[in-house]
Amino acid sequence: MRRLLALPATLVSAVLAGTLLGPTGGVPAGAAASRWAPVSKATITPGVQMLTRGAQCTGNFVFTDARDRVYVGYAAHCAGRGEATDTNGCRTRSVALGTPVTFVKGMSVATPGTTVGRGTLAYSSWITMRRRGLNGGPACDYNDFALVRVASGSLRHVNPSVPFWGGPSKLGPGSLEAGSRIYTYGSSGLRGGAEPLAPKAGATLGGSGEGWTHDAYTVTPGIPGDSGSGFLDAQGRAFGVLSTVAVAPLPASNGLGDLHREVRYAQRHSGIEGLRLVAGTKAFNPVL
């Protein structure tokens, strides 16, 4: 298993130089839809590109708290300072909370993209587990979830709906049977801005790590830059977060953090009171 690292922004110049080798439930958004940007105009949504100190990842879902602050989730390793082989979040250092994160649209190997909003790192499961003194076990290996608080000046650009698919309807229950259908939207800059390749469908292969992780195949598999993207189940419920790519025993499969467990952990230990997922304003529609 290898961590599906964020895509370094410096990869853009490398490619151009020819060096690249190949709570259950949630907040019903419809009840307060007027606070969100229209789907057609929103630029900060699930699937948005997120840059942390030059490394690009993909946002998963929108969250809010008791103080009505707004967050976009991604993977904790997107703010990590380790290598692809550093899969233990309890032993791998991260950038500090409060680090600026930029929301970007259209970043690819040919262009740096356009800034569409700003935020700051507000929670990292990796930082929290280190502070709590954990150093081993399934949570250290698979609890890979972070939250970026959206700056007040960028809130008018936010909508919680997943592009292409719609949803999420609510936070999922966690476990899924092997073979269950799943849906995701990845925004890796390695795809060169080819938006038709962003939405992907696939199936789960079963869970492990005492329920903290799930293996999955999608067409195509997640690649660097897709890290942190969210997965929906067949009912449109928020199910997982893209974390790793496997080299064995299931080559090209992806490891998904169990979002139900990750959110529950954040609710207990982040210090963010009333943290909850926001449902999309557009209904889930598995069109593929």
C-alpha positions as CSV (number, residue, x, y, z in Angstrom):
1,M,0.0,0.0,0.0
2,R,1.2,3.5,-0.9
3,R,-0.2,6.8,0.1
4,L,-1.8,8.5,-2.9
5,L,0.2,11.6,-2.5
6,A,-0.9,15.1,-3.5
7,L,0.2,16.3,-6.9
8,P,3.1,18.8,-6.4
9,A,2.5,22.0,-8.3
10,T,6.2,21.8,-9.3
11,L,5.1,18.8,-11.4
12,V,3.8,21.3,-13.9
13,S,7.2,22.6,-14.8
14,A,8.6,19.0,-14.7
15,V,6.0,17.8,-17.2
16,L,6.6,20.7,-19.6
17,A,10.3,20.0,-19.4
18,G,9.7,16.4,-20.4
19,T,10.9,14.8,-17.1
20,L,7.7,13.1,-16.1
21,L,8.0,9.4,-16.9
22,G,4.9,8.2,-17.0
23,P,-23.4,12.2,12.6
24,T,-25.4,9.6,10.7
25,G,-27.3,12.1,8.7
26,G,-26.3,15.6,8.1
27,V,-27.6,19.1,7.5
28,P,-30.3,19.1,4.9
29,A,-29.1,21.7,2.4
30,G,-32.5,22.2,1.0
31,A,-33.7,23.6,4.3
32,A,-31.3,26.5,3.9
33,A,-30.4,26.4,0.2
34,S,-30.5,30.1,-0.1
35,R,-27.2,30.3,1.8
36,W,-25.4,28.4,-0.9
37,A,-24.3,29.5,-4.4
38,P,-26.4,28.1,-7.2
39,V,-25.0,24.9,-8.6
40,S,-24.4,26.4,-12.0
41,K,-22.3,29.3,-10.5
42,A,-20.6,27.7,-7.5
43,T,-16.8,27.3,-7.7
44,I,-16.1,25.7,-4.3
45,T,-17.8,22.4,-4.2
46,P,-17.0,18.7,-3.6
47,G,-14.4,17.9,-6.2
48,V,-12.7,21.3,-6.0
49,Q,-8.9,21.4,-6.4
50,M,-7.1,22.3,-3.2
51,L,-3.5,23.5,-2.9
52,T,-1.6,23.2,0.3
53,R,2.0,24.6,0.1
54,G,1.9,23.8,-3.6
55,A,0.6,20.2,-3.3
56,Q,-2.8,19.6,-5.1
57,C,-5.5,17.4,-3.8
58,T,-9.3,17.1,-4.3
59,G,-12.0,18.2,-1.9
60,N,-14.6,15.6,-0.8
61,F,-17.7,17.1,1.0
62,V,-18.9,20.3,2.6
63,F,-19.3,20.5,6.4
64,T,-20.5,23.1,8.9
65,D,-20.6,23.5,12.7
66,A,-22.6,24.9,15.5
67,R,-21.2,28.4,14.8
68,D,-22.3,28.1,11.1
69,R,-18.7,28.1,9.9
70,V,-18.1,26.2,6.6
71,Y,-15.5,23.6,5.8
72,V,-14.4,21.5,2.9
73,G,-12.9,18.1,3.6
74,Y,-9.9,16.4,2.1
75,A,-7.3,13.8,3.1
76,A,-5.0,14.5,6.1
77,H,-2.0,13.4,4.1
78,C,-2.7,16.3,1.7
79,A,-1.3,18.5,4.5
80,G,1.3,15.9,5.5
81,R,5.1,16.3,5.2
82,G,5.9,12.6,4.6
83,E,6.7,10.4,1.6
84,A,4.4,7.9,-0.3
85,T,5.6,5.1,2.0
86,D,4.7,7.0,5.2
87,T,1.2,5.6,5.7
88,N,1.1,5.9,9.5
89,G,-0.5,9.2,10.3
90,C,0.4,9.0,14.0
91,R,4.1,9.1,13.1
92,T,4.1,11.4,10.1
93,R,4.4,15.2,10.6
94,S,2.0,17.6,9.0
95,V,2.0,21.3,8.3
96,A,0.5,23.4,11.2
97,L,-3.2,24.1,11.7
98,G,-3.9,27.5,10.3
99,T,-1.8,26.9,7.2
100,P,-3.4,28.6,4.2
101,V,-5.1,26.4,1.6
102,T,-6.2,27.7,-1.8
103,F,-9.2,26.5,-3.8
104,V,-8.3,26.3,-7.5
105,K,-10.1,25.5,-10.7
106,G,-8.5,24.3,-13.9
107,M,-5.0,23.4,-12.6
108,S,-3.3,21.0,-15.0
109,V,0.2,20.1,-16.3
110,A,-0.1,23.0,-18.6
111,T,-1.6,25.7,-16.4
112,P,-1.6,26.7,-12.7
113,G,-5.3,27.3,-12.9
114,T,-7.5,30.0,-11.4
115,T,-7.8,30.8,-7.7
116,V,-11.5,30.6,-6.7
117,G,-11.3,30.9,-3.0
118,R,-9.2,30.6,0.2
119,G,-9.2,28.9,3.5
120,T,-7.1,27.5,6.3
121,L,-6.4,24.1,7.7
122,A,-8.7,23.7,10.7
123,Y,-8.4,20.0,11.5
124,S,-6.2,17.1,10.7
125,S,-6.7,13.5,12.0
126,W,-3.0,13.0,11.7
127,I,-2.2,16.0,13.9
128,T,-4.9,15.1,16.4
129,M,-3.7,11.4,16.7
130,R,-0.1,12.5,17.3
131,R,-1.2,15.0,20.0
132,R,-3.2,12.2,21.7
133,G,-0.2,10.0,21.8
134,L,-1.3,7.3,19.4
135,N,1.4,5.4,17.6
136,G,-0.1,2.3,16.1
137,G,-3.3,0.5,15.2
138,P,-5.9,0.8,12.4
139,A,-6.7,4.4,13.1
140,C,-3.1,5.4,12.6
141,D,-3.0,3.6,9.3
142,Y,-6.3,4.6,7.9
143,N,-7.8,7.7,9.6
144,D,-6.9,10.1,6.9
145,F,-9.3,13.1,7.0
146,A,-8.8,16.9,7.3
147,L,-11.0,20.0,7.2
148,V,-10.2,23.3,5.6
149,R,-12.3,26.3,6.9
150,V,-13.5,28.4,4.1
151,A,-12.6,32.1,4.5
152,S,-15.5,34.5,4.9
153,G,-14.8,36.2,1.6
154,S,-15.1,32.9,-0.2
155,L,-18.4,31.6,1.3
156,R,-20.5,33.1,-1.5
157,H,-18.9,30.6,-3.9
158,V,-19.7,27.4,-2.0
159,N,-22.3,24.7,-2.9
160,P,-22.3,21.3,-1.2
161,S,-23.4,19.3,-4.3
162,V,-21.1,16.8,-5.9
163,P,-20.5,17.7,-9.5
164,F,-22.0,15.4,-12.1
165,W,-23.5,13.0,-9.6
166,G,-25.4,15.3,-7.2
167,G,-25.7,14.5,-3.5
168,P,-24.6,13.6,-0.9
169,S,-28.0,12.8,0.6
170,K,-26.4,12.4,4.1
171,L,-23.5,10.7,5.9
172,G,-23.4,7.0,5.1
173,P,-23.5,4.2,7.7
174,G,-19.9,3.1,7.0
175,S,-19.7,-0.6,5.9
176,L,-20.8,-1.7,2.5
177,E,-20.9,-5.3,1.1
178,A,-18.2,-6.2,-1.4
179,G,-19.4,-5.5,-4.9
180,S,-21.5,-2.4,-3.9
181,R,-21.6,0.4,-6.4
182,I,-19.7,3.6,-5.6
183,Y,-19.3,7.0,-7.3
184,T,-16.6,9.7,-7.1
185,Y,-15.3,12.8,-8.7
186,G,-11.5,13.4,-8.9
187,S,-9.8,16.5,-10.0
188,S,-6.2,15.6,-10.5
189,G,-4.2,18.1,-12.6
190,L,-2.5,15.1,-14.3
191,R,-5.6,14.7,-16.4
192,G,-4.9,18.0,-18.2
193,G,-8.2,19.5,-17.5
194,A,-10.2,16.7,-19.2
195,E,-13.4,17.0,-17.2
196,P,-15.1,14.0,-18.8
197,L,-12.5,11.9,-16.9
198,A,-13.3,13.4,-13.5
199,P,-16.5,11.4,-12.6
200,K,-15.8,7.7,-12.0
201,A,-17.9,4.7,-11.0
202,G,-16.8,1.4,-9.5
203,A,-17.4,-1.1,-6.8
204,T,-16.1,-1.9,-3.3
205,L,-13.9,-4.9,-2.7
206,G,-14.5,-5.2,1.1
207,G,-13.4,-3.6,4.2
208,S,-10.5,-4.1,6.6
209,G,-8.5,-2.4,9.3
210,E,-11.4,-3.0,11.8
211,G,-13.7,-1.1,9.5
212,W,-11.4,2.0,9.0
213,T,-10.7,1.3,5.3
214,H,-12.3,-0.1,2.2
215,D,-10.6,-1.3,-1.0
216,A,-12.3,-0.3,-4.3
217,Y,-11.9,-0.4,-8.0
218,T,-13.1,2.5,-10.2
219,V,-12.8,3.2,-13.9
220,T,-10.3,4.8,-14.0
221,P,-8.4,4.4,-10.6
222,G,-7.6,7.4,-8.5
223,I,-4.2,9.0,-9.2
224,P,-2.1,11.6,-7.5
225,G,-4.1,14.8,-7.3
226,D,-7.3,12.9,-6.7
227,S,-6.3,12.4,-3.1
228,G,-9.0,13.4,-0.7
229,S,-11.9,13.1,-3.1
230,G,-15.2,11.8,-1.8
231,F,-17.1,8.6,-2.6
232,L,-20.8,8.1,-2.6
233,D,-22.7,4.8,-2.2
234,A,-25.6,3.7,-4.4
235,Q,-28.0,5.7,-2.3
236,G,-26.0,8.9,-2.7
237,R,-24.7,8.8,0.9
238,A,-21.2,10.1,1.7
239,F,-19.2,6.9,2.1
240,G,-15.4,7.3,1.8
241,V,-12.3,9.5,1.2
242,L,-9.7,8.5,-1.3
243,S,-6.4,7.8,0.6
244,T,-4.1,5.1,-1.0
245,V,-3.3,3.2,-4.1
246,A,-2.4,-0.5,-3.7
247,V,0.5,-2.3,-5.4
248,A,-0.4,-5.7,-3.8
249,P,-2.5,-7.8,-3.4
250,L,-5.0,-5.8,-5.5
251,P,-2.9,-3.7,-8.0
252,A,-4.4,-0.4,-9.0
253,S,-7.1,-0.6,-6.4
254,N,-7.7,2.4,-4.2
255,G,-8.0,2.5,-0.4
256,L,-10.8,4.6,0.9
257,G,-11.0,5.9,4.5
258,D,-14.3,5.1,6.1
259,L,-15.9,8.6,6.3
260,H,-18.4,7.6,9.0
261,R,-15.6,6.7,11.4
262,E,-13.4,9.6,10.3
263,V,-16.2,12.2,10.9
264,R,-17.1,10.6,14.2
265,Y,-13.5,10.8,15.3
266,A,-13.4,14.5,14.3
267,Q,-16.6,15.2,16.2
268,R,-15.0,13.7,19.4
269,H,-11.5,15.2,19.1
270,S,-11.3,18.2,16.7
271,G,-12.7,20.8,19.1
272,I,-15.1,21.9,16.4
273,E,-18.5,21.9,18.1
274,G,-21.5,20.6,16.1
275,L,-19.5,19.4,13.2
276,R,-21.8,17.8,10.5
277,L,-21.9,17.0,6.8
278,V,-24.1,19.2,4.6
279,A,-26.3,17.5,2.0
280,G,-26.2,18.6,-1.6
281,T,-28.8,20.9,-3.0
282,K,-28.9,18.8,-6.2
283,A,-30.3,15.3,-5.9
284,F,-28.1,12.3,-6.4
285,N,-28.4,10.7,-9.9
286,P,-26.2,7.7,-10.8
287,V,-26.4,8.3,-14.5
288,L,-23.6,5.9,-15.5
